[in-house]
Amino acid sequence: MKHDNYPDNFIRGILNTVKSIAIVGISPKDNRPSYFAFKYLLERGYRMIPVNPGQAGKEILGQKVYAKLSDIPEPVDMVDVFRASEHVPAVVDEALSMTPRPAVIWMQLGVRNDEAATKAEAGGIKVVMNRCPKIEYGRLSSEIGWIGVNSRTLSSKKAPLLGKGVQRMSLNRTTMAGGATEAAERAVQQKDTTIKS
């Protein structure tokens, strides 16, 4: 696969199917991008697993921190790499030795290692490079536009909240750029079938 651009349905398919995500290189500091991404995805229902040898045995946002991927006692669907590009081959090697193997290796913004990507793909693992799952989730669910970012509308009025707290949106919605997801289309078909019955 070419890794310069990813179709929306490829990214959406990953984010709709993975349930557990190990973040390698997470920081316990709440002002770090890895912490933001971890918290955001945790709040959207993903099982988040922090991996950082310097924090092993501690907790980040109530989740036990592991020293390395092989220490995680449960299957991991996706490994999100928050390490410099030169550290990715070691992470990929460790992921390839896991049983079962994760379905996805995701390298964060600014992280790219084509050699490691080729090796992971040869091992049957999907690869995304130089992207952030937090940003992609927000973009594909329309949360980014709903919150007022990139909406092309300037306003001093605060958006109304539906219920308490922050409004959460789903990937299973139609977006202008990417169209509906398979899950959303199935839901519409099931609704139509129910109405006709």
Secondary structure by P-SEA (a helix, b strand, c coil): cccccccaaaaaaaaacccbbbbcccccccccaaaaaaaaaaaaccccccccccccccccccbbbbcccccccccccbbbbcccccaaaaaaaaaaaccccccbbbbccccccaaaaaaaaaabbbbbccccaaaaaaaaaccccccccccccccccccccccccbbbbbcccccccccccaaaaaaaaaaaaaaac
